[in-house]
Amino acid sequence: MSTKTYPGDRLVRVGGIVFAIGALATIATVAPLFLGTSRFPTAAYLVCMLMPVGFAIAIAGLVRSVLGQRRALAEAAAAQRG
């Protein structure tokens, strides 16, 4: 297993963190609806939109990482051929 990092690896991590923040916000804003307490302000619901944004960032990082791995493999194959 390789420990080499590729350009998209950091984006995947950041996307995961942003997704987790959005997921926690979603749980926090839905909980009062089930508990019968007062609702949060609209701004709290807007923070929930971080979940799909984080997912998109992670997917973009995954694509960048795959392209970086393909490029590295192509360069290694070209170097072997001479």
N, C-alpha and C positions, 0 to 999 in steps of 0.2 A: 504494500500500500504506500502510495506516494504522499509525502507531506508538503509538496510544492503547492503554493497558493496561486490562484489564477485571478484575473481581473474582476470577475464577478463574485468572488467569494465574500467580499465585504458587503456587497449589495444584498446577498442572501441573508447574511446575519442582520443587517439593518432592517430589511424587510420583515424578518421574523420578529424583531423587537417591536416594530411599528404595528404589526399584526396583533401581537400580544396586548399592546396598549389598547388597541381598538376592541379586542375581544373583552378585556376587563371593563372597558367603558360600556360595552353592550350589556354585559351582565349587571353592571351597576345601575344602568338606566331601566332595565327590564324588571329588576327586583322590586321596586316600589309598586309596579303594576300588579304583581302577585301578592304583595304584602298589604295592599290597601292603603298605603301611605301616599303623601302628596308627590306629584311628579317633579322631576328635575326640570330646570330651564332648558330652552331649546339648544343652547350652546353645548350642553352635556350630550345631547343627541347627535350634534354635529361631530363630536369627538369619536363617535361610533364609526364614522366614515373612514377612520384610519385603518380599519380592518381590511377593506378591499384595496386601499392604497398600499398597505404593507404587503398584501398578496401580490400586487402588480410589481412592486419593487423586487420582491423575492424572485418572481418569474423572470424579470429582466436580468437579474444577477445570474440566475441559472443559465439563461441563454448565453450571456457573456462568458460564463465559465466554460460551457461546452465548446463555444467557438475558440476559446483560448487553448483548451485541451486538444482540439482538432488541429489547430495551428502548430502546436508543439509536436504532435505526432507526425505531421507532414514534414516539419523541419528535420526531425530525427530520421525519418525515412529517406529524405533527400540527402542527408549527411552520410547515411550508410551506403547509398548508391554511388556516392563518390563525387 
